[in-house]
């Protein structure tokens, strides 16, 4: 039965073997913060190292977020082994999260000093129903508990712990959630401190070599001989630059050593080679001057120290800017209130007690009081009160929505003016806010296909630059030795060897692989973050890349182009009958059906009768629901049948000419006609419509102006489908009706075979196969969980305007990515030849190493800043015009 139901909506289903089920259950995802990555070479090397570990199914490493996301089998490999593998590659790994689908909470337990205490606590918790897994870190006194949220919760754990051993243990929520921000702030402070200290030494070096030499009194002091031709100025510069080279610049040596010891070269290798070449040549020069009465030294101490200072400044600015690219996640996490008011109710629903608790301690079925001006603590059902809720922080919809008893509310939204009592239905990691945060985090980890370009280049970039640097130095040195250029080209303070060395060092430090590595991920991070703030959840770089290329969009009808709430708009009676009796009979017949059309009929009938919601209807006997046709029942000893034309014909009920005409008129107006028969006699026709979303025609028009073709593929009848198409402006040839789920997916593939990039917009289970098959699946947020899971993009507001927003934001993001690549590649393609001295013969312009280093640092910062400009994204002006016209559906 289950398999048949799955196959009916267009999927293939096969029963899994026990081994396969065990494999499925054993898959877990671990997120690890990785410290020490400097460029794309680091991230690709680590990703490759993780992929080859037995038990690792998939690994993604993101340079921009400094994180790794690893899908693994815990039966084969443990999280600690993954951390060890990261450490063996030369980086530091810190676990952010781990585990499967179960809820998980971290508690801090004071009073635990021995393994015996740990066992006592574990036994107490395992005695609780719903506790699945326990892990205790004795050093940090951190307890991790995985549990079934619908059975137990964190308050139960705290009570169990504190009641163990006569209350000698105390437990509370483990302070967490700020680790990544604290690490970023620590990294910012480190670079800032290193830069300031480097300035303390570098500024005097700069002045002694570039400024004081032109001030007569100071020049004489600096040129005072110490030993042979070694001067005071050279000794000072040597003494000042040494701490910069080996103490402040130590991290570059460490990074270079780690990279080379693991068989790859990164940015640290280039910096270490460049600064060492300048420093050690200078050391050789001053030592020779000190031991020779004829050799006059020329030193480059200012080159090495200024180079390190500018790189540290660039890294400091890059970390600052990079942190801003992930602000969207921080803002989402801050939406959840810190505390909540927990109510204790008696059997009659009267409040016995109010208690303020940490919002992370809320459990399923708790009743939470939310006062005006406070945030909703968790997803739940309103059981008392009425208010306006501002959901803009979750859905992007600016107008507050009314929520009353029986309505669902979303955690993190703002209660504006009424007091609500809310019964918790989703808590912890199951809330909508937590799921959105996970989706955005996952999206920012996912690589766009265009990122492969940078990953491929990064494998060869540093070795090629080192080879070019060496060739530059050799070429200029040989040219000087062979007198291939005039001696006047050589600056007075250098010889041909030193000029060649400066060209070689400049080439080495001007090249920037970091800019290439950051071009795509930073833009994707900002783009997906902006989308989330607008109520458009884009699941990563692949979704962005597909959406920006879309040239054909398939729309489902019900709930997508229409509001998805059928209503009765007209009733035509062909026989004389008391209206109240007619409405009573049809409501009594349809009240037993769960079909949306049946619910619309019952609601309409009750409204016309003036019935209250809980007013009882006559009892129906012999009720029968005929799938796809209608219903029949006996009410007051009368046989009542409601359904379509084919049902009436099967039951042998004659359909008068006026009823045929009424049906034709109804379908011509994009409505559904329901025939009503009482005791085998056709009495009337109900016209039911699912209203068109007001913005739909304008959205189709905007898509046409963007050269995007629009189609309707629906399971509804041809008459209604064609009428809807006419109303929104879609050509008749682009309409497919009475389509089953698998036929929708086949239509997508047919269009793809014609070379089109297809997006599918839908909301139901029956749309899921097409959403998966499409290049970009776009799910309406009010739709089913299955449709949302299958889609690449989720529209939280369920507004068609966000289809345009998703496509436009994708296009803008990819334009920014292309601009970033143009700048990063252009910078390297221009910077390296200029640093190598191609302009020197004609213009005598050369790029000193310290300026080359400053340019390299600036290139990375400029790419990140370029991506940050996406934060200024505005929706297309045509959509703003729609808002001004007031055609926004709530």
N, C-alpha and C positions, 0 to 999 in steps of 0.2 A: 504493500500500500504506500509506504513512504517513498520507495524508489519510483513507483508510477507517478506520484504527485510531482517529484523532482523532474521527471522526464516530460511531464505535461507542460512545464514552464520553459522547456527548451534546453535542459542540461542532460548530459549523460551521467548515469549513476551506476556504480558497481560496489558490491559489498567488499569491504576491506578484510584482509586476513588478520589474524591476531598479531602476527609479526608487524604488519603494516600499521596497525592501530597503535602498537607500542612505540613504533618509530615516530608516528605523528605526535603522540603525547610527549615524547622525550625532547622535542625541539624547543629550545629556549633562546631568548635574545638578550644579549648583554651589552650595555653601553659603558664605554670606558673613556675617561679623560686621558689624553696623551700629552705629556709635557716634553718639550725638547725638539719638536719638529720646526724646521726653518724654511723649507721649500718643498716643491712638489716631489723632488727626489726622495725626500724623507717619507712622505705619505705613501707613495707608490711602493717603496721598498718594504715598509711595514705591512701594507695591504697584501703584498705577495707573500711575506713571511707568515702571516696569519692564515692565508688561504691554503697553505700546504700542511697545516696541522691536522692530523687525523681527527675526525669528528666535527670540524668546522665546515658548515654547509655554505655560508656566505659571509664575507667580511667587507665592510666599507670603512675607509678612513678619510676623514675630511680635514684638510689643512686649515680652512677658514675657521672651523669650530673647534679645532684641536681635539677631535673626538673620534672614537672608533665604535662602530655598531657591528656586533658579531652574532650571527645565528649559528648555534652549535647544538650538538647532542650531549647532554650532561652525563649520559651513560658511558661515553667514550672519552670526553675531555671535560675538565673542571675549569671554573672561572679562574682559579689560582694559577692553573697552567697557562691560561691565556695571558695573564699578567706577567708570568715568568717569560713567555715568548716575547712580549713587548719589551721587557727588560733586557733580554738577550740581544735584541735588535738595537739597543742603545738608548731607549726612551723610558720615561717613567709613566706607569699606568695607574690610574685611580678609578675604582669602580664607581659608576654613577648609579646604575640600576642593573638588576639581573632578575631572571625568573620568567615564568610563563604567564598564563592568563589570570592566575589567582591573585587576589588582593594581597598586599604585603605592606607591613608597617614596621618601622624601626623604633624601638623603645630604649631609653637609657635607664639602667637598673643600678642603683647605688646599694652598697652593702654586700656586693658579691666579690669575694676575695679568693675563693678556691674552686677547684673543679667540682667538689662536692656540692657547693652552693649552686653551681650551674646545673647539676643533675637534678637537684630539688626543684628548681624553677622549671626545667624542661618537663619533669614529671607532672607538675601542677598544670602546666599549659596543655600538655598532651591529653590530660583527662577531660579537657573541654571539647565538646562536640564542634566539629568544623575546623579545628586546627590541623593544618596539613604538613607544615615543615617548620623547624626551628633551627636557628643558627645563632651562636653566642660568641662575641668577640670579647674575651676576658680583659684584654689590655685596654680597650676603649669602653668597656662595660656597655657594649651595644648589642641589643637583642633584636634579631630579625625574625618576624613571624609571618608565614604565609597561611592564609585562611580563606574559608568560604564566607563571603560577606553577607549572604542571606541567612547564615546560621549563627554567627558570632561576630565579635568586633573588639576594638582596642580597649574599651572600658572594661570588658570582661577580662581581658588579659591583665590589666593593671590591678583589678580586684583580686584575681587569682594569685598574682605575684606578691601583693602586699599582705595577703592572708597566709602566705607560706611562712613557716618557722616563726609564728607568733608576731608577724609584722616587722621583722628585722630588715626587710628589703623595701625600698621605695622606687617606684617606677614613674616615668613620664615620657612624653614624646621626645625622641632623640632630635636635637637641633640639626636640621639638615635643609637642603634646598638652596643654600648659599655657597656651596663649595666651589662651583664654577666661577661665580662672581668674585669670591674671595681670592681664588687663584689668579683671575684676571687682574684684580687690584694689586695682588702681590707682584705679578709680572710687570705691571705698570710702574710700581714703586722701585722694583729692581733696576729697570732700564733708566728710570729717571735719576736714581742715585748714581748709577754707573756713568751716565752722561754728565752729571754735575761734577763728579770727581775727575772725569777725563778732561773737562774744561779747566779745572784747577791746574792741571799740569800742561794741557795743550796750549792754552792762551799764552803763558810765558814762552813756550817753545816757538809759537808763531811770532811773537813780538821780537824775540832775540834773533830770529832768522830773517824776518820780513820788514820790521819797522825800525828797531833800534840801530840797525846797521847804517841807517841814513841820518842818525842824530850824532853830530860830531863827538861830543863828550862820551856818550855811551858806546859809540863805535870803537873808540880807543880802548875802553875797558874790556870790551868783548874780544878785541883782537890781541889782547895781551897774551904773549906766549907762555905756555906752562912747561912744555917739554918739546924741544926742537920746534916744529911748526904747528904743534897742537895748541889751540887757543882756548881762552876761558869760555867763550861763547859755545864752542863745540862740546866742552865738558859739561856745561850747564844743560845744553839740549840733550845730551846723552843721558844725564842723570834724570832729567824731567820726563823724557819719553819712555824710559825703561819701565816704570810702574804702569804706564798706559798700555804698553805692549804686552807685559806678562801677568799683571795683576788684574787690571780692569778688562783687558782683552782675553783673559783666560778662557772665557766661555767659548770663544771662537776656536781655540786650540782643542778644547774638550770635544766640541761638536765635530771638528774636522777629524780628530782621532777616531771617534765612534763611527763616523761615516766610512772612513777608509778601512777600518778594521772589519767592517761588515760588507766590504766590496762595492761601495758606491761613493760617489762624490757629490757634495751638496754646496750650498752657499758658503758655509763656514770654511770649506777647503779653499775657495777662491780668496776669501778675506785673509785667511792665515798665510797663504802663499804670497799674496800681494804685499801685506804689511811686513812679513818676514824678509822679503827681498829688499825692501827699502831700508828696514832697520839693520839687518846684518851687513848689507853693503856699507852703510854708514859707520857701523862698528869697525869693519875692516879698514875703512878710509881713515878714521881718526887714530886707530892703533898704528897704522903705517906712518901717519904724520908724526906721531909721538916718538917713533923709533928711527925716523929718517930726517936728516937735515935739509933734504932737497924736495921732499914730496909735500905738496900743499893739498890738504884734504877738502873735499866737497861732500857735505853730509845731507841726507834726506830724512833726518829725524822728524822734521815737521810733517813730512809726507805720511809716515806711519801713524803718528799720534793724531793728526787731523783726520786721517782716513777712518780710524777707529771711532773718533768722536762723532763724525758725521753719520757713520753707520748706526751707532747707538742712538743718535737723535732720530734717524729714520725708523729704527725698530720701535722706539718709544711712541712715535706718532702713529705707526702702523698698528700697534696693539691698542692704542686709544681708539683709532678709527674702526678697527676690526670688531671691537666690543659693541660698537653702535649698530653693526649689521645684524646682531642677534637680539636687539632690544625688544622685538615683537614677542619673543618667548617670555622674557622677563616681565613684560607688561601683562601677558596672559596669566602668568603664575600669580601676579600680584592682585588679580581680580578676586581671588578667593578671600573671604573675610577671615581674620585671625581667630575670632571667637564667635560663638553662637549661644542663643538662649534656649536651653533644653527644658521642655515642659514635662511634668509628671501628671498624668490624667487618671481620673477614676473611671469606673465602668460606664458612667453616663457621659463622659467627655468633659467633666468639670476639672479645672486646673487645681491641682493640689500643691504643686511646688514649681518654682522657676529657678534654674541654675545656669550660670554662665560657664561654658566649657570651651576648651580648644576645639575649633571646628574640625580638626583631624580626628577627634574622638567620637564624632557622630556615627551612629550605626543604623542599619536598615530598620525602618518602621519607627524610628524616633520621631517625636513631634517637636518641631522647632518654631519658636515665635520670632517673627520678623517685623520690626517696627518701621514706621516711615523714615526714610533717609538711610536705612541700613541695607547691606547686601544680603541676598539669599545665600544661605550657607551651603546648600547642596541641591541636587535635583530632587523634586518631590511633587506631591499632590496637595493642592490647597484643600483643607478640610473645614476651614472656617475663615470668613472674612472676604473682603473684596478690595482690590487696589489696582493702580496703574503701575506696570513694571517697565522700566527702561532696559531693553535688551540690546541696545546699540553696541555694547562692548562685546557681545557674543555674535549677533547676527548682522551688525552694521546698520540695522533699521533704526532711524533716528526717532521715530514717533513711539511714545509709550503705548503699550498694549494692555487691555483690561484683563485681569485675571481674578476669577471668583471661585467659589467652592466647586470642586470637580475638575478644575483646570490644572495642567502641569506647569511647573516653573523650572527655570534653569539656574543652577548654582552660579554665583558670580554676578548675576544681574541685580539692578538697583530697584528697591521698593520705594515708590515715590510718596504715596499719601495715605495708605491704609494699613491696618494691622492684620497680618496673615498668620494662620497656624498651618504649618506645612509638614506633611508626613514624608519622611525621607524614603525615596524609592531607589536612588542610586547614590553611593557614597565612595569616597576614596578614588581609586583609579578608574572606577566605572562611570564617574560623572561626565557630562558632556564637555565641561571645561578641561578635565584631565585628558579626555580623548582628543580634543582639539590640540592641546599642547603636544601630545605624543605625535599626532599627525604632522604638525608643523616641524617638530624636531626631526622626524623621519624624512620629511620633505627636504629639509636643509642638509641632511646627510646624503641624500640621493644625488648621484652624479648625472648631469646632462650628457647625452652622447657627444656633444661638442667638446666636453672636457677631455675626451680621449686624445684629442689633438695635443693638448698641453702635456698630458701624461706621457705621450709618445716622445715629444721633444725633450722632456726632462731627463730621459734616460741617457741622452747623448750630449745635452747642453754643456754641462760643466767640463767634461773631457775635451770637447771641441774648443771651448774657450781657453782652456789651459794650453792646448796645442797652438791656437792662434796667437796667444800671448808669447809663447816661446818663439814662434816663427817671426813675430814682429820684432822681438829683441834681437834675434840672430840677423834678420834682414837689415835693420838699421846699423847694427854693430859692423857687419861686413861692408855695408855701404860706406861707413865712416872710415874703416880700416883701408879700404881700396880707393879712398878719396872720390867716391862716386857723387858727392855733393860738396859744395863750397864750404870751407871752414867757417865762413861768416854765419852759416846757419846755426852753429853751435853757440848757445848762450855762454857768456864770459865766465860764469861760475861752474861750467861743466866741461867734460871732454866727450868724445864720441861714444865711449862705453856708457857713461852716465846718461847721456841723452837717449841711447837705445834702451837702457834699463827703465827709464821713466816711461817711455812709450809702451814697453812690455807690461809694466805694472798697471798702467792706465787701462789697457785692454782687459787685464784680469779683473780689475775691480769695477769697471763700468758695466760689465754684463750682469743682467739681473734675471735669474730664473724665477724669482719670487713673484714678479709682476705677472708672468705667464700663469703661474699656479693659482693666483688669486683672482684672475680675470673672470672665470665662470662662477666658482662657488660663492664669492661675495655678492655678485649680482643675483644669483638664485636665492640666497639667504634673504636679501633685502626684498626681492620681488615677492617671495612667498609670505614674508612677514607683512608686507603692505596688503597683499591679498587677504590674509587672515583678518586684518583690521577692517577690511571692507566687507567681510562676510563671504569671501571667496576662498575656499580652502583648496590650494593647489598641491598635489602630492608629488612634489619634487621636480627636478630638472627635466626628466623625460616628458612629464605632462606639460611643462612650459614649452618645450621645444615642439611637441606635437600640436599644441593649441595655436601657436603662432603661425603654423603653416596651413591651418584648416581652410578649405575652400568650399566645403559642403557640409551643411548641418541637417541632421534628421531630427525632427521633433515628434515625440509621442503626443497624443491629443489630451487624454484625460489626465488632469492634474499637472500638465505641463503647459500646453497652450490654454487650457481651461483651468478654472479655479480648483476643480476637483471636489466640489460640493453640489451635487445635483439638487435642484429645487423644482417643484411643480409650478408651472407658470400659467396653465390654463386647464379648464375642465369643460367638456362638451357633453351634455346629456341628450340622448335621442328618444327617451321615453319620459313621460311625466312621473316624477318621483320626488318625495320630500328630500331636499338637499342634506339635512342633518342625518337622515337615515342612510343615505348613500355614503356619506363620509364615514359614518360609524361602521358600516359593513366593510368598506375597503381597508380601513385602519385595522380592524380586527383580523382580517385575512393576512395582511402584510406584516403585522407586528411580530410574527413568529419567524420571519426571514431576516438574515443578516446582510442581505444584498444592499449596496448603497442606494439603489433606486427604491427599494422597499422602505428603507429608513426615511427617504425623502417624502414618500407618499404618506407614511404614518405621521411625520412631523407636520406636513401640510394639512392633513385631515384633522389632527388635533387642534391646530391653530384656527381652522375655520369653525370647529365646534366650540372654540373657546375653552378647550380642556386644559386642566392643569397637567403638569408633567407626570404626576403620579396617579392620575385618574384612571381607574380600571376600565378596560374595553370589554365588550362581550367575549365570552369564551368561544374559541373556534375548535371544532372537532374535525377529525379526518383530514388534518392539514397535510398537504403534500407540496413539496417544492420541486418543480421540474427544471433542472439545471439548464440554463440558457434560454428558457422559455417563459417561466412565470410561476404562479402559485395557484392552488385551489384549496377551498375549505368549506365546511358547513357551518353557517352562522344563523342562529334563529331558524333552524330547519331550512335554510335557503342555501343553495350551492352557489358560492361566489368564486369566480375565476378572474384572475388578473394576469395579463401577459401579452405576448406579441401575436402577430397575425397567424403564424404557423401553429401556435398553441390552440387558437380558436378553431382553426380548420381541423386539427386533430380531434378536438372535442365535438366536432360536428355542429358548430355554432355558425349560423349564417351571418355574414358581414354586410350590412346595408351599404348602398352606394355612398350615402353621406359620410359613413365611417371611413370608407376607402379614401374619399376626398380629404377628410380630416387628417388621416395618416400621412397622405402625400404632402399636405401643407406643412404638417409638423416637421417631417424630415427635411423639407426644403428650407426650413428656418433653423437647421442645425439642432433640432430637438428630437427627443425620443418619444414615440407614441406608445402608451400602454392602454390596451383595450380592456374594458370591464364588462363581464357577463354575470347576470344573476338568473339562476334557474334556466340556463341554456338560451337566454335572450340577451343580445348585446344592448347594454344600457348607455355606455358612454366611452369617451376617450380622454385620458389624462396626457397632457403635454409636459414633458420633463426636460429641463435644460440644465446643462452644466455651463454656467456663464463663462464667456471668453474673458481671459485676463485683459483688462483695459489697455495695457501697454503692448499687447501682442502684435497688432497691425504695424505699429510704429517700429517695433524691434525688427520685424521682417523687412520693412523698408530700409532701415539702417544697414542691415546685413547685405541687401542688394547693392547699396551704395559702396559697400566694402568689397564687392565682387564675390560675395559668399552666397552660394545657392542654398535655398531652403526647401525642405521636403517634409511631408507628413506621412508617417507610417504608424497605423493604428489598428487595433483589433475591432474597432467599432464598424458600423455598417457604412457602405459606400455613400449613401445619401447624406448622412451626417458629416462624414469626413470631407466630402466635396463642398458642403455648405460652409464648414469651418475654414477650409482652405480659401474659399472665395472671400470670406470676411477678413482674413488676415493678409490676403494678397499673394497666396501661393498658387502657382499655375496648376491646372487640373492634371497635367501629365506628371507632376511631382507628388501625386497622392497615391498611397497604397493603403487599402482598407482591408478589414477582415483578416489581418495578418496574425499568425500565431507567433509565439516568442522566437522559435527557431527561424521563422521566415523573416523576422526583423533582422536577425543576425546575418542571414543569407543576403539580404538587401544591402547591408553594410559592406559585405565582402564583394558583392557585385560592383558596387560603386568604387571600391578600392582597386578592383581589377581594371577599371577604366582610367586609373591614374589619379583619382581624387583622394584628397586627405579629408577623412570623414570624422565629424564629431556627432555623437548621439546624445540627445538631451531627453532624459526620462526620469520616472519616479517610482515605478513599480517593480515587483519581482519579475514580471514578464518582460521588462526592459533589460534585465541584467545580462542575458547573452549578447545583446546588441551593444551594451555599454562596454563589455569586455572586448568585443570584436572591433569596436571603433578605434581609430587612432587616438581620439580624445573622448573619453566617456564623461559626460557631465550630468551629475545627479542633482535633482531638486532636494533640498535639505529636509522638506516635509515628507519625503518619500520613505520607502522601506529601508531598513538597515542593510538588506542584501544589495539593493541598488546602490546605496551609498558606499558600501564596501567594494563593489565592482567598479566604481567610477574612478577616474583620474582627478576630477575636479568636483567639489561639492559646493553648491550654492546654498548658504545657510538661510538666506532670506526667502528662498523659493521664488524670487523675482526674475523674470526673463531679462530684465535689464542687466543682470549680472552675467548673462551669457556674453554680452558685448564687453562688459568689464573684464571678464576672464581672457577673452581673445585679445583685447587691446593691451591689457597688462602684460600678457605673454609676449606680444610683439615689442612693446617698449623694453621689457627686460632683455630680450634677445638683441635688440638694437644696442643696448648698453653693453652686453657681452661682446658683440662684434666690435664696438668702439674700444672696449678694454683690450681686446686682442690686437686691434689695429695700433693702439698706443704702445702696448707691451712689445709687440714684434717690431713696430716702427722704431721705437726707442733703441732696441738692441741692434737692428739693422743699420741705423744711422750712427748710434753711439760707438759701436765697436770700431768701424772704419775711421771715425774722427779721432778716437783714442789712439788708433794705430798710426795716425799721422798722415792720412791721405791728403789733408788740406795743408799740411806744413810746407811742402815745396812751393806752392803757389801763393799762400797767404801768410806763411810763418805763424799760423795759429796752431797751438797744440793744447791738449787737455791735460793739465797736471794731475797726478794721481789723486790728490785730495779733492779736487773738483770732480773728478770722475767718480770717486766714492760718494760724494754728496749727490751727484746725479743718480747713481744707482739707488741710494736710499729714497730719494724723492720719487723714483718711478713706482716703487711698491705703494707708497703712500697715495700717490695720485690715482692708481687703479682702484684702491679701496674707497677713496673719496668720490671717484667717478660712480662707483656702484651705489654709494650712499645718496647720490642725487635722485635715485629712484624713490626715495622717501617723500619726494615732492610730487609724486604721481597724482594726477587728477583724472577723474573719469572723463570720457569724451563729452564735449559740450552738448551734443545732441541728447545725451541722457539727462543732463541738467535741465534741458528744456522740458523733458518729459515730467520731471519733478515739479517744475514751475507750473505746468499745466494741471497738476494735481492728480495725475493718473497713476497713483501708487497704490498697490493692493496690500491691505493688511491681512 
